[in-house]
Every structure is written in C-alpha cells, then in structure tokens.
Amino acid sequence: MATTDHYTLNLLLERLNKLEARSQLGFGPAPVTRTIHCKRREECLWYFWNGPEGAEPIAHEAISGYARELRITQSEYKNKPAYHLQLVLECHNRSFVLEAGATSVFSKGLILALASLTPEQLQSPITVCPQASQDDEKVLFCRLYQQGAPIRTAWPKEDEAAAFRFLLERAKTNVSDAQF
C-alpha cells in the first residue's frame, strides 16, 4: 500500500511540474528583479522607477510572494548617506524588491510584522499591502497578511531605537531561517 501511495505522489508531482513549466511558455515579463518603491506620491502608494521616464505607478493593491531576504542598504542622497529597507519577494516567475526608507512608518510596520512571524510561517507566502494614512498625506503604512489573515502588531512605545534594532535583527533572522 505504501509503495502505491509513493508512486501516486511521484506521478502527481511530475504532472504538476510539467503543468508549471507549460504555464511559463509564451510571452511574459523578463525574469529580472524589479524594485518597487514604497513611498506615497500624489498618484499612487508605490511605484517602479523607470529612470528618465520617472515613476510608473502600480495600480495593484497588494503583492504576494515568498520573503527571501530582508536587508538594509546604503546610498547617497544630496551628499548624505541614505538608508533603505529592502525585502526580496519571490513571486511565481520573478522577484521583486520592496524598498522604503529604513526608518519610515512603512518599514517599521513591515519589520514588526516579519519579526512576529516564525521562520516556519515565513515558508508560506505573505501579502504586502501599502495603506495610506488618513491623517497625514505623506505617511504610508504597511499591512501584512498571511493566508488572508492580517498580521496584527503594535510598535513598542519604550526606547524606540533599541526596539527598532532588536526587531530588525529578529525579522532578518526569521526571513533567513525560513529559507529551505
């Protein structure tokens, strides 16, 4: 009986792999990583940057994928260092990098939600949704969902700098440990 079950599962896996390979045939996007800038603008909540053409607003309300890496990067803006939080999301046939200011409200929400999930939970897809503040036209919140359920968190009120460092390291560790 166990041999028959094993054979059936292998046959099913083989058919699923063939079906997935077929779904990637034909026209589609180039398999390159695109950066999604999570920063509120007049016309959108997030966007792709297309160099001389400027911002390309993203009309979608959410993006779902597997969290593969969480990192802080440094660049220069107006001759000063600028730090960004980047989350690499693997989405079916390509990857996206969600980028926001390292200490922005969006980043804090993302860090807090990722820190609250276990590595085992992060082996399943997550859904990231930008949400505009009703009170401040510049503020962008990050809402995280898993299996359709919101990840509910609250930012610690005490020693914000220490909390940020601790939660960032925990979130990075959780994402890293989720890789299989």
LUMGU-468470 format. One record per residue: x, y, z of N, C-alpha, C, O, CB in turn; residue number from 1. Coordinates in steps of 0.05 Angstrom, whole numbers, m for minus. Glycine has a CB too. Layout:
! residues N
nxx, nyy, nzz, caxx, cayy, cazz, cxx, cyy, czz, oxx, oyy, ozz, cbxx, cbyy, cbzz, pos
X, Y, Z, X, Y, Z, X, Y, Z, X, Y, Z, X, Y, Z, NUM
...
END
This chain:
! residues 180
nxx, nyy, nzz, caxx, cayy, cazz, cxx, cyy, czz, oxx, oyy, ozz, cbxx, cbyy, cbzz, pos
16, m24, 0, 0, 0, 0, 17, 25, 0, 12, 44, m15, m19, 0, 24, 1
38, 26, 16, 55, 49, 18, 70, 54, m8, 74, 77, m16, 76, 46, 41, 2
78, 33, m22, 91, 36, m48, 72, 49, m69, 81, 66, m84, 101, 9, m58, 3
47, 40, m69, 27, 52, m87, 23, 82, m81, 22, 98, m99, 1, 37, m85, 4
22, 89, m55, 19, 117, m47, 43, 133, m56, 40, 155, m67, 15, 119, m17, 5
67, 122, m53, 91, 136, m61, 92, 140, m91, 99, 161, m101, 116, 119, m51, 6
84, 119, m106, 84, 121, m135, 64, 142, m144, 70, 158, m162, 76, 93, m147, 7
40, 142, m132, 19, 162, m139, 28, 190, m133, 24, 208, m149, m7, 155, m124, 8
41, 194, m110, 51, 221, m104, 72, 230, m123, 73, 253, m131, 62, 221, m75, 9
90, 212, m131, 111, 219, m150, 99, 226, m177, 108, 245, m190, 131, 196, m153, 10
79, 211, m186, 66, 216, m211, 52, 243, m210, 53, 259, m229, 45, 194, m217, 11
38, 249, m188, 25, 275, m185, 45, 298, m185, 40, 318, m198, 9, 275, m158, 12
68, 295, m172, 88, 316, m172, 99, 320, m200, 104, 343, m208, 111, 308, m152, 13
104, 299, m214, 114, 301, m242, 94, 316, m259, 102, 334, m275, 119, 273, m254, 14
68, 310, m257, 48, 324, m273, 46, 354, m265, 43, 371, m282, 21, 311, m269, 15
48, 360, m239, 48, 388, m230, 72, 403, m241, 69, 426, m250, 48, 389, m200, 16
95, 391, m241, 119, 404, m252, 116, 410, m282, 124, 431, m292, 144, 387, m247, 17
104, 391, m297, 100, 395, m326, 80, 418, m330, 83, 434, m348, 90, 369, m339, 18
59, 418, m314, 39, 439, m316, 51, 467, m310, 45, 486, m324, 15, 434, m297, 19
68, 468, m290, 81, 494, m284, 99, 502, m306, 100, 526, m313, 96, 491, m257, 20
114, 484, m318, 133, 491, m340, 117, 501, m364, 126, 520, m377, 149, 466, m348, 21
94, 489, m369, 77, 498, m392, 66, 526, m387, 64, 542, m406, 54, 479, m396, 22
60, 532, m362, 48, 559, m356, 68, 581, m359, 60, 604, m360, 37, 559, m328, 23
94, 575, m361, 114, 595, m365, 123, 599, m394, 141, 614, m399, 138, 588, m348, 24
110, 585, m412, 116, 587, m440, 101, 611, m453, 80, 619, m443, 110, 561, m455, 25
112, 622, m474, 99, 644, m488, 109, 671, m478, 130, 672, m465, 69, 642, m484, 26
94, 691, m485, 102, 718, m477, 100, 722, m447, 83, 710, m434, 85, 739, m492, 27
116, 740, m436, 114, 746, m408, 136, 766, m401, 151, 775, m418, 118, 720, m391, 28
137, 773, m376, 157, 793, m368, 185, 781, m367, 188, 757, m364, 150, 804, m340, 29
205, 798, m371, 233, 789, m369, 237, 779, m340, 228, 792, m321, 253, 811, m377, 30
252, 757, m337, 256, 747, m310, 278, 762, m294, 297, 750, m285, 263, 717, m311, 31
274, 788, m292, 293, 805, m277, 279, 816, m253, 255, 819, m252, 304, 828, m295, 32
295, 821, m233, 284, 833, m208, 277, 862, m212, 293, 877, m223, 304, 829, m185, 33
253, 870, m204, 245, 898, m206, 242, 909, m177, 233, 895, m159, 219, 902, m222, 34
250, 934, m174, 247, 947, m148, 221, 962, m147, 215, 978, m164, 271, 965, m143, 35
206, 957, m125, 181, 972, m120, 187, 992, m98, 195, 984, m76, 158, 952, m112, 36
184, 1017, m104, 189, 1038, m85, 163, 1043, m69, 143, 1051, m80, 198, 1065, m99, 37
165, 1038, m43, 142, 1041, m25, 143, 1068, m13, 152, 1072, 9, 141, 1018, m3, 38
133, 1087, m28, 134, 1115, m19, 109, 1129, m32, 105, 1128, m56, 160, 1130, m28, 39
94, 1142, m15, 69, 1154, m24, 75, 1178, m42, 92, 1195, m36, 53, 1163, 1, 40
61, 1179, m64, 62, 1201, m83, 33, 1210, m88, 14, 1197, m79, 76, 1193, m110, 41
30, 1232, m102, 3, 1242, m107, m15, 1221, m121, m38, 1218, m115, 4, 1267, m124, 42
m3, 1207, m141, m19, 1189, m158, m18, 1160, m149, m32, 1143, m161, m9, 1191, m186, 43
m2, 1153, m129, 0, 1125, m122, 12, 1121, m94, 23, 1140, m82, 16, 1109, m143, 44
11, 1096, m85, 24, 1089, m59, 51, 1076, m63, 68, 1077, m45, 5, 1071, m43, 45
55, 1064, m86, 80, 1051, m92, 84, 1052, m122, 65, 1055, m137, 82, 1022, m82, 46
109, 1049, m131, 115, 1052, m159, 141, 1039, m167, 158, 1034, m150, 116, 1082, m166, 47
145, 1035, m193, 171, 1027, m205, 184, 1053, m214, 170, 1072, m222, 167, 1007, m229, 48
210, 1055, m213, 224, 1078, m223, 236, 1071, m250, 252, 1052, m252, 246, 1088, m203, 49
229, 1086, m270, 239, 1080, m298, 258, 1101, m308, 255, 1111, m330, 215, 1078, m316, 50
277, 1108, m291, 298, 1127, m300, 287, 1153, m311, 272, 1167, m297, 316, 1114, m320, 51
295, 1160, m335, 286, 1185, m347, 256, 1188, m350, 246, 1210, m350, 299, 1189, m373, 52
242, 1166, m352, 213, 1167, m354, 199, 1172, m328, 175, 1179, m327, 203, 1140, m366, 53
213, 1169, m306, 202, 1175, m279, 187, 1152, m267, 192, 1128, m274, 184, 1198, m281, 54
169, 1158, m249, 154, 1138, m234, 132, 1125, m251, 118, 1138, m267, 141, 1151, m210, 55
130, 1099, m249, 109, 1083, m262, 91, 1073, m239, 97, 1053, m226, 120, 1059, m279, 56
68, 1086, m234, 51, 1078, m212, 42, 1049, m214, 38, 1039, m236, 26, 1096, m211, 57
40, 1036, m191, 30, 1009, m190, 1, 1010, m181, m5, 1019, m159, 48, 991, m171, 58
m17, 1000, m197, m46, 1002, m191, m55, 980, m172, m76, 982, m160, m62, 1001, m217, 59
m40, 959, m170, m48, 936, m153, m47, 944, m124, m31, 959, m115, m29, 912, m158, 60
m66, 933, m109, m69, 939, m80, m50, 922, m63, m45, 930, m40, m97, 934, m71, 61
m39, 900, m73, m23, 883, m57, m4, 867, m75, m8, 865, m99, m40, 864, m40, 62
16, 855, m62, 34, 837, m75, 38, 813, m57, 42, 816, m33, 62, 850, m83, 63
37, 789, m68, 41, 764, m52, 65, 749, m62, 70, 748, m86, 15, 747, m54, 64
79, 738, m44, 103, 722, m51, 117, 711, m26, 107, 714, m4, 122, 739, m67, 65
139, 698, m31, 155, 687, m10, 177, 706, m2, 192, 716, m19, 168, 659, m19, 66
179, 712, 24, 200, 730, 33, 227, 715, 32, 230, 694, 45, 194, 740, 63, 67
245, 725, 16, 271, 712, 13, 295, 725, 27, 314, 712, 35, 277, 710, m16, 68
293, 752, 29, 315, 766, 42, 305, 793, 52, 289, 806, 39, 340, 770, 23, 69
315, 801, 75, 309, 827, 87, 336, 840, 92, 353, 828, 106, 291, 826, 113, 70
340, 864, 82, 367, 877, 86, 364, 907, 87, 344, 919, 79, 385, 869, 62, 71
385, 920, 98, 387, 949, 98, 409, 956, 78, 431, 944, 79, 394, 960, 127, 72
404, 975, 61, 424, 984, 41, 429, 1013, 46, 413, 1028, 58, 414, 979, 12, 73
452, 1022, 36, 460, 1050, 39, 466, 1061, 12, 478, 1049, m5, 485, 1053, 57, 74
456, 1086, 7, 462, 1100, m17, 468, 1129, m9, 470, 1135, 15, 438, 1099, m38, 75
471, 1146, m28, 476, 1174, m22, 454, 1191, m34, 446, 1187, m57, 504, 1183, m32, 76
444, 1210, m18, 424, 1229, m28, 431, 1256, m18, 434, 1261, 6, 395, 1220, m18, 77
435, 1275, m36, 443, 1302, m30, 468, 1303, m13, 470, 1317, 7, 421, 1317, m16, 78
488, 1286, m21, 514, 1284, m7, 512, 1275, 21, 531, 1280, 37, 527, 1311, m8, 79
491, 1261, 28, 488, 1249, 55, 480, 1220, 52, 467, 1213, 32, 467, 1265, 72, 80
488, 1203, 71, 481, 1175, 69, 450, 1172, 73, 438, 1185, 90, 496, 1158, 90, 81
439, 1154, 57, 410, 1148, 59, 408, 1117, 62, 421, 1102, 48, 394, 1158, 33, 82
392, 1109, 81, 389, 1080, 86, 361, 1071, 78, 341, 1085, 83, 394, 1074, 116, 83
360, 1047, 67, 334, 1036, 57, 331, 1008, 67, 350, 993, 69, 333, 1037, 26, 84
306, 1001, 73, 299, 973, 80, 290, 960, 54, 275, 972, 39, 277, 972, 102, 85
301, 937, 48, 293, 922, 24, 284, 894, 32, 297, 880, 46, 316, 921, 4, 86
260, 887, 21, 250, 859, 24, 249, 847, m3, 236, 858, m21, 222, 859, 38, 87
263, 824, m7, 262, 810, m32, 239, 790, m30, 238, 773, m13, 289, 795, m38, 88
220, 793, m49, 197, 775, m51, 199, 759, m77, 203, 770, m98, 170, 791, m51, 89
197, 733, m74, 196, 715, m97, 167, 710, m104, 152, 699, m88, 211, 688, m92, 90
160, 718, m129, 132, 716, m137, 130, 700, m163, 135, 711, m185, 120, 745, m142, 91
123, 675, m161, 120, 657, m184, 144, 656, m202, 162, 641, m197, 95, 664, m200, 92
145, 673, m223, 166, 671, m243, 186, 694, m242, 202, 697, m260, 155, 668, m270, 93
184, 711, m222, 204, 733, m219, 205, 743, m191, 188, 736, m174, 197, 756, m239, 94
225, 759, m185, 228, 770, m159, 224, 801, m159, 229, 814, m179, 256, 764, m147, 95
215, 811, m137, 212, 840, m133, 226, 847, m107, 228, 832, m88, 182, 848, m132, 96
237, 872, m107, 249, 883, m83, 231, 906, m74, 228, 926, m88, 279, 892, m87, 97
219, 903, m50, 204, 926, m39, 223, 943, m24, 238, 933, m6, 180, 915, m21, 98
224, 969, m30, 243, 987, m17, 229, 1011, m5, 211, 1023, m17, 264, 996, m38, 99
238, 1018, 19, 227, 1041, 33, 249, 1052, 51, 268, 1039, 57, 201, 1034, 50, 100
246, 1077, 59, 265, 1089, 78, 267, 1071, 102, 247, 1061, 112, 257, 1117, 86, 101
292, 1067, 112, 296, 1047, 133, 280, 1052, 158, 272, 1034, 171, 326, 1047, 140, 102
276, 1078, 165, 261, 1084, 189, 233, 1096, 183, 221, 1108, 201, 277, 1104, 206, 103
224, 1092, 159, 197, 1101, 152, 175, 1086, 167, 181, 1064, 177, 192, 1100, 122, 104
152, 1096, 168, 129, 1083, 180, 124, 1056, 166, 118, 1036, 179, 103, 1100, 180, 105
126, 1056, 139, 122, 1032, 124, 142, 1010, 133, 134, 988, 138, 125, 1038, 93, 106
168, 1018, 134, 188, 998, 142, 184, 988, 170, 187, 964, 175, 216, 1011, 140, 107
177, 1006, 188, 172, 997, 216, 149, 976, 217, 151, 956, 232, 165, 1021, 234, 108
128, 981, 202, 106, 962, 202, 114, 935, 190, 106, 914, 200, 83, 973, 186, 109
130, 936, 168, 140, 912, 156, 158, 896, 174, 155, 872, 177, 154, 918, 129, 110
177, 910, 187, 195, 897, 206, 180, 884, 229, 185, 861, 236, 216, 918, 216, 111
162, 899, 240, 147, 889, 263, 131, 864, 256, 130, 844, 271, 128, 910, 274, 112
118, 864, 233, 102, 841, 224, 120, 817, 218, 114, 794, 227, 86, 848, 199, 113
143, 821, 205, 161, 799, 199, 174, 788, 224, 179, 764, 226, 183, 808, 179, 114
179, 805, 244, 190, 796, 269, 170, 780, 285, 178, 763, 302, 199, 820, 286, 115
144, 784, 281, 124, 770, 296, 118, 742, 284, 105, 726, 297, 98, 786, 297, 116
127, 737, 260, 122, 711, 247, 146, 692, 252, 168, 702, 256, 118, 714, 217, 117
141, 667, 254, 162, 647, 257, 174, 640, 230, 162, 645, 209, 152, 621, 271, 118
199, 629, 230, 210, 621, 204, 192, 600, 190, 190, 600, 166, 238, 608, 209, 119
178, 583, 205, 160, 564, 193, 137, 578, 179, 129, 570, 157, 150, 544, 215, 120
126, 599, 192, 104, 614, 179, 114, 628, 154, 99, 631, 135, 93, 634, 199, 121
139, 637, 154, 150, 651, 131, 158, 632, 108, 167, 642, 87, 174, 667, 140, 122
153, 606, 112, 157, 588, 89, 132, 588, 71, 132, 576, 50, 163, 559, 99, 123
111, 601, 80, 87, 605, 64, 87, 633, 54, 100, 651, 65, 61, 599, 81, 124
72, 638, 32, 71, 665, 21, 60, 686, 40, 43, 679, 57, 55, 666, m5, 125
69, 710, 37, 58, 733, 52, 46, 753, 31, 54, 752, 8, 80, 747, 70, 126
28, 769, 40, 17, 790, 23, 23, 817, 36, 17, 822, 59, m14, 786, 19, 127
35, 835, 20, 43, 862, 30, 24, 882, 17, 21, 882, m8, 73, 868, 24, 128
12, 899, 33, m7, 920, 23, 2, 947, 34, 3, 950, 58, m36, 913, 32, 129
7, 966, 16, 11, 993, 26, m16, 1006, 33, m36, 1001, 19, 26, 1011, 5, 130
m17, 1021, 54, m42, 1034, 62, m36, 1063, 69, m20, 1069, 86, m56, 1019, 85, 131
m51, 1081, 56, m47, 1110, 61, m59, 1118, 88, m80, 1108, 97, m60, 1126, 39, 132
m44, 1135, 102, m54, 1147, 127, m77, 1166, 121, m77, 1180, 101, m32, 1161, 143, 133
m98, 1165, 137, m120, 1184, 134, m113, 1211, 146, m126, 1231, 140, m145, 1172, 147, 134
m93, 1212, 164, m87, 1236, 179, m64, 1252, 167, m63, 1277, 170, m80, 1229, 207, 135
m45, 1239, 154, m21, 1252, 144, m17, 1244, 115, m14, 1220, 109, 4, 1245, 161, 136
m17, 1263, 97, m16, 1257, 68, 11, 1246, 60, 14, 1237, 37, m22, 1282, 53, 137
31, 1246, 77, 57, 1235, 70, 62, 1207, 81, 80, 1193, 72, 79, 1253, 79, 138
46, 1199, 100, 51, 1173, 114, 39, 1150, 99, 16, 1151, 89, 39, 1174, 142, 139
55, 1128, 97, 46, 1103, 85, 50, 1081, 105, 73, 1077, 114, 62, 1098, 58, 140
29, 1066, 110, 31, 1043, 128, 36, 1018, 112, 30, 1017, 88, 5, 1041, 145, 141
46, 998, 125, 49, 971, 113, 31, 952, 128, 33, 949, 152, 79, 962, 114, 142
14, 938, 113, m3, 917, 124, 7, 891, 112, 11, 888, 88, m33, 922, 117, 143
10, 871, 130, 20, 845, 122, m2, 825, 127, m15, 825, 149, 47, 837, 136, 144
m6, 806, 109, m26, 785, 111, m13, 758, 106, 6, 757, 90, m50, 790, 92, 145
m24, 738, 118, m15, 711, 112, m40, 694, 111, m56, 693, 131, 6, 700, 132, 146
m44, 680, 89, m67, 663, 85, m93, 678, 89, m112, 668, 100, m66, 638, 103, 147
m93, 703, 80, m116, 720, 82, m121, 734, 108, m139, 750, 111, m140, 705, 75, 148
m106, 727, 129, m109, 738, 155, m89, 760, 160, m65, 757, 154, m107, 716, 177, 149
m98, 783, 171, m78, 805, 177, m60, 797, 200, m68, 784, 219, m93, 831, 183, 150
m35, 806, 198, m16, 802, 220, m19, 827, 237, m12, 849, 229, 14, 799, 209, 151
m29, 824, 261, m35, 847, 278, m11, 851, 298, m3, 832, 312, m61, 843, 294, 152
m1, 875, 299, 21, 882, 316, 18, 910, 327, 1, 925, 317, 48, 879, 301, 153
34, 917, 346, 35, 945, 356, 65, 952, 361, 79, 936, 373, 18, 948, 382, 154
72, 975, 352, 100, 984, 356, 105, 990, 385, 89, 1004, 398, 106, 1009, 338, 155
128, 980, 396, 134, 986, 425, 137, 1016, 430, 150, 1030, 414, 159, 971, 433, 156
127, 1025, 451, 128, 1054, 457, 154, 1061, 472, 162, 1084, 471, 104, 1062, 474, 157
167, 1042, 486, 191, 1048, 501, 216, 1045, 483, 216, 1029, 465, 193, 1029, 525, 158
235, 1061, 488, 261, 1061, 475, 259, 1052, 446, 268, 1030, 439, 281, 1043, 490, 159
249, 1069, 429, 243, 1063, 402, 268, 1054, 386, 267, 1035, 370, 231, 1086, 388, 160
291, 1067, 391, 316, 1060, 377, 324, 1031, 383, 331, 1016, 365, 338, 1079, 384, 161
323, 1023, 408, 331, 996, 416, 311, 976, 405, 318, 955, 395, 333, 994, 447, 162
285, 983, 406, 264, 965, 396, 268, 961, 366, 266, 939, 356, 236, 976, 401, 163
275, 982, 351, 279, 981, 323, 302, 961, 316, 299, 944, 299, 285, 1009, 311, 164
324, 965, 330, 348, 947, 325, 341, 918, 331, 347, 900, 315, 372, 956, 341, 165
328, 913, 354, 321, 886, 362, 301, 873, 342, 306, 851, 333, 308, 886, 390, 166
280, 888, 335, 260, 877, 316, 271, 873, 288, 264, 854, 275, 236, 895, 315, 167
289, 891, 279, 301, 888, 253, 318, 863, 252, 316, 847, 233, 319, 912, 246, 168
334, 858, 273, 350, 833, 273, 333, 809, 275, 339, 789, 262, 370, 834, 297, 169
312, 809, 290, 294, 786, 292, 280, 781, 265, 278, 758, 257, 273, 791, 314, 170
271, 802, 252, 258, 799, 226, 277, 788, 206, 270, 770, 191, 247, 826, 216, 171
302, 798, 205, 322, 788, 186, 328, 759, 192, 330, 743, 173, 348, 805, 188, 172
330, 751, 217, 335, 723, 225, 312, 706, 217, 316, 684, 206, 341, 721, 255, 173
288, 714, 222, 264, 698, 215, 263, 693, 185, 258, 671, 176, 238, 713, 224, 174
267, 714, 169, 267, 711, 140, 289, 692, 131, 285, 675, 114, 269, 738, 125, 175
313, 696, 141, 336, 680, 134, 332, 651, 142, 337, 633, 126, 362, 690, 147, 176
322, 646, 166, 317, 618, 175, 294, 604, 161, 292, 580, 162, 312, 618, 205, 177
277, 619, 147, 255, 608, 132, 263, 595, 106, 248, 580, 94, 233, 629, 127, 178
287, 601, 97, 296, 591, 71, 301, 561, 73, 314, 552, 92, 321, 607, 60, 179
292, 547, 53, 296, 518, 53, 309, 509, 28, 314, 485, 25, 270, 503, 56, 180
END
